[in-house]
Structure formats: structure tokens, C-alpha cells
Amino acid sequence: MKNRITELLNIKYPIIQAGMVWVSGWKLASAVSNCGGLGLIGAGSMKPELLKEHLLKCKAATDKPFGVNIPLLRKDADELVSVSLDEGVKIFFTSAGNPKTFTALLKDKNCTVVHVVANLKYGLKAQEAGCDAVVGEGVEAGGHNGADQITTFCLIPQLVDKLNIPVIAAGGIADGRGILAALSLGAAGVQIGTRFAATVESSAHDNYKKEIVNSSDQDTVLAFKKIGLVRMIKNDFAIRAMKAENEGWTETQLRELLGVKRERLGIFEGDLIEGELEAGQGAGLIKDIPEVKTLFEKLLKEIEEAKAKIIQAF
């Protein structure tokens, strides 16, 4: 698979593992990169010292390209960028903030910069800021989502039509059929989150992984629309959050309900009752917890099977 994204990132396949909090450590990132995709270390749940540890271990575990995802809303985002540069990282995925914040600096260091967007307006801003590509993330995705709630199938073609830089599709992609569908919309690659979260190498708790496997098409919900839209698996905490919103709780009250480290509680510590179990709608398609190598082989096989069915249909 040779296209603009594989050439930009120097990878074999245009498959990128999302940088997810409490999930995407060095084990997952290196495993994906070793399979020919692009692994991303999720710095959003790491302090600078911990990020450095993961970068060192990832460099020792793979000689293939890998990158770092840095949420720009982090107060220490500048420190995370600095540590990454010190350790020779050349691929940065940024999210949750203004793409102008670090792009000029990173480009001066000969780095590749990709920014996550949820609508066309911000896609254009990322392009103007000098980003090399964008991830267009539909509302099907797990974790934090755009307020406009645009779906992947509607977002990607609009980005492709208006941007000159490559577009990577994200949100609801969990198998080879989804990958092929995204590419058919004009995307040059895909970013996959929840499917990689439910793998052996994921740093998430086994309880969380099993909860993904046990999810159906109706088991994720959107909550906290007033303070930052989040898609998560439906549990006691999620139901209370939705009820609070329906009852008209204020932003302050909702932030108090959310508290701190709620994501860690659910994803990393495995509390299925009180934790925030961020996951996308693609969870309904996930039925196992394989090693990354096995998953990669399956995805590639599914792409070919889907292509064959399309050819037969025409």
C-alpha cells in the first residue's frame, strides 16, 4: 500500500494506532510499528518523566517509525514536546487545541505534524498552520469528540474535497471493511483506537478490554456535552452523568461529578462501575483480545476480502 500517508510517515501500511490515554504505551506502539503501521505513544496520560521512559523503551523495541500524540490542552504540553524532541521523535500527532501552538517549532526541527480535527473549519486551520496531514475524527470515536457530532462518513469526503494535505480517517473503524470504506471516501489512511485498545499489548486493564469485547452496538453513549463531549461505554457512572445533564446540572456541578483521574480509574485500574470507560462505537464489532501481530494479519486479510466482494458486486 503506497500512497501519500505511507510515504509521509515512511510506513508499509496506512494504518495508524491512535494515541489513547492509559492504553498506548511503548508496548502497543512498538508492536504496531513492527507490523508496518504507525504506533503512537499516548502522552495525554503521562508526565514528562514517564513519557521519556516510554520513548526509550519504544526505541529499543522497534527500528521502525513511531510517533507521539500530545493533547494541546495539557498544561505541560510544552514539556512533553521538549522531551519528545530530546529523544529524537520525528512524528507528532496533536489534538485538543490550536494547531499553531507547536507546528512551526516542530517543522523547524524537521518533524512531521498531524493534527486531529472534527470539522472542516478546523481542518482548514490545521492546513494553514502548516500541518502535514489531518486526522478527521467522526463522532463514532471513543473519548473526546467534536461538539458538531459529525460522523466519519460525512466528515471525510468534505475534508478530502477541500484540503490539499492528506486526510486520515478515524471514528468507528474496527476491521478491514472499515479501512477499505475510509480509503474509498478519499482518506489516505486510517487511525484506529478502540480495536487496538483491546489487544494483548495495550496497557489498559483486562477488565476494560473485556468490557469492550462484551459491548454491543448500543453500549456506548455521549455524555458531558456542556464540558467536553465524551463517548464512553455505558456503566453506572455514565448513566449518572447523562441523568445529571438531563436534569440541567451546571458546568461546575458536572465537573465536580467527573472529578479527577476518572479515565485512569476505568481504563487503567479497571473499575467498571465508577470509571470512565472511553470507547468508540466500533466496540460492537470487537469480539476478541488478540496480539497486535495477529490483529494486523486479520485486518489485512479483511481488506482483501472486502475488495473481492466489491469487485464481484460490479
N, C-alpha and C positions, 0 to 999 in steps of 0.2 A: 504494500500500500504506500505509494509515493504521492504526496500532494504538498500543499503549502505548509500544513502543520507538521508533517513528518520532517520536512526539510528545515523548517524554522527551529524545531526542537531537537533535531538530529535523532529521531526515534524511528523504530521499524514500523510501528502501527500507530494510527492516530487515536489512541485510547489513553486517556489521562485519568488517573485516580485522584479524586478530589481531596483537598487538604482539610480534613474534618477534625474538629476538636475531640480530644480523648480517644481518637481512633487511628489517626495517621502518623504513627511514629516511624522510626527508621526501618523496622522490620517490614512493614507493609510497603513503604515507599521503595525500598531496595528490591523487594520481591517483584513488584510491578515493573520497575525499570529493567530488571534482569530478564523479564519476559518480552521486552521490546516496546513496552508502553512508557509512559512518563509517571513516575511516582512523585507525589508531593508530600512533604512533611507539613503537618498542620500546626503552625506556630501559634494559633489562636488560643491554645490551652497551655502554652509553655512560657516560662520566664526565660530570659536570655541565656542563663547558665544551662538550663535544661535543653534549650534549642541547640546550643553548641555541642552538648553531649550526643544528641541525636544526629547532628550533622557529621560528627566524627565517625560515629558507628555506621552511618549510611555510606560514607566514602569508603570505609573498609569492607563493606558488604557488596558493593557494586562498582564496576568501572564504567557503567552506562550513565547517561544524563539523568539527573533528578532535580527537583526544584523545591521551593518553599512557598507556602501560602501564608500571607500576612494580612489579617484583618486591620484595616487602617484606623478603625475606631479604638484600637488598643492604645492606651496612654504611653506605652513603652514601644510603640511600633518602630520608632527611630533606632532604638537599641536592638530590636530584632533584625532590622535591616543591616545594621552595622556588624552584628555577629555573623550574619549570613555572608556578607561581603568578605569579612575577615577569613572565613572558611572556604572561600572560593566559589560560592554559589553563583551560577550564571543565569538561572531561570527563576523569575519571581512572578507569582500569581498574587494579585492584590484584590481586596474586596472590602465592602462596607465602608466606603469613604471616597474622597475626591482623588481621581487617578493622577492628578497633577502633583500630589504630595511628594512622591519619591521618583516618579518616572524619569525626569530629567537627570537626576543624580544617578540612577541605575543605568540609563542609556550612556552616560559619560563613562561608566565603568564597563561598557560593552556587554551589558546584561540584556536578556530578553524579558520583556514585561508584558504580562497578560492581565487584563482587569475583568472582573465579574460584573455583569450588568443584568438588569431585569426589564429594561425597556429600551426603545430606540434612542430616546433623548440622551440617555447616559452612555449608550454605545457610541454615539457621535462625539460626546465629550471625551470618552476614552481615546478615540481615534485622534482627536485634536490635541490631546495631551501627549501624543507620541507613542502610545502603546502599540505593540507589535501584533496583537490579536485581542479578541474579547471572548469571554465565556458568556453566552446568552443562557441565562438560567430561568427556566419556567417555574411556575408556582407549584408544580408537582414535586419539586425538590424538597428534601428534608432540611431542617434547620431554618435559618432566617431567609425570608422571601421578600420580594418587592411588593410595595403597597398596591400596585396596579393589578396584581394577581393575573398576569398574562401567562397563558400556557405555552409550553415549549413549541408545539406545532404552529402556533400563531406568531410567536416571537422570532424564531429562527429565520423564516423566509423574509421578514421585514428587515432584520439586521443584514442579511445577505444582500438584499436589494439595494441598500443604502450605504453600506460600508465598503471601503476599499481593502481593509485589512481582513485576515481570515477570521471566521466565526467558529467557535467551538460550542456545541450544543450540550446542555445539561438540564436535568429535571425529568425524572420518570424513566430513565434509560437503565434497564437492568438485564438485558440479554442481547443476543446478536441481532434479533429483529429490530430492536430499538436503535441499535447502532446504525444499521442499514437505513432505517427510516430517517434518522437525523442527517445522514450523508445525502439522502435523496432530496432533502429540503435545501441543500446547498451548504450545509455545515462541512468544514474541512476536518473536523474531529469531534470527539465526544469527551465529556468529563462525567465520570461515573462515581457516585458516592455510596449510597446505601448498599449496593451489591458488594462493593469492596469492604464495607464495614462488617459484613457477615462472612469473613474469611478467617482462616486459622491465624494468619499473621497480623490481623487487626489487633490493636492494643485494647480494644473495648472489652468489657466484662462479658463472660459467657451468657449471663442472664439476658443481657441486652441483645446479643447475637441471636439467641434462641427466640426472643420476643419478635425480632424481625421475621424469622422463619415462620413463626406461628401467626403472623399477621395476614389479614385478608384485604380485599380491595376497599373495605370500609373502615379500616382500623387506624388511619392517620387523620389528624384534624389540624385546622389552623386556629391558633389562639394568639392572644396578646396583640390584637390589631392596633390598639392605641399606643403601644410602646415598642413595637417592632415585631412584625408578623413572623410567627414560628410554626413550622409544620412538625408535628411530633406524633408518636404512637399514643392512641387513646388509653389513658390509665386514670387512676383516681385524681392525680394532680391535674392532668389535662382537663378532665371533666369539671373540676372545681374552677379552673381558670376560665373556661368558656361560660360557666354559670355566672361568675363574677362579672364578666364583660356584659352579659345579657342583662344583668341587674344594674348596670350603669356605674360600676365602680370607677373611681377616678384613676388617673395615671399613677398618682402616688400610692394609692391602695394596691393597684396591680403590681407595682414594683415591689411593694412590701410582701405581697403574696409570692412573687417569683423568688425573692430573696437572692442569695449569692451561691454560686457553685452548684446550682440545680442541675446543670448539664453533667457535671462531674459525678454527682450523686447517682444519676440514672445510667449514663453511658459507661463510666469507668468503674463505679462502685457497685453497679447492678441492682440498685433499689428500684424495683418495678412499680412501686406504689407512689412514692414521693418524688422520684427522679423525673427529669425532663428527658424523654427518650426520643431525641430528634431522629427522624427517618422520613424518607420520601414515599410517595405513593407506589413507587416501584417495589416496595416491600412485599406487596401481594404476589409478586412474581418469583420471589426468592424462597426456595424450598430446601436449601442445604447450606452447610458451612464448610466449603472446600478450601484446600490450599490454593494460593494465588495461581500457581502454575496450572493446576487442574482447571480452575475457572477460566484462565486465559485461553486454554485449548478449547474449552466449551464455547466461549464467546466467538472465537474464530470459526469454529465448525458451524455454529448457528447462523453466522453471517452468510456463509456459503449456501447453507440450506435455504435461507430466506431468498437469496439471489436466484437460486434454481426455481423456486416456486413462482417468482415474478416472471422469469423467462417462460415458464410453462403457461402462465396465465395469458401471455401475449402471443 
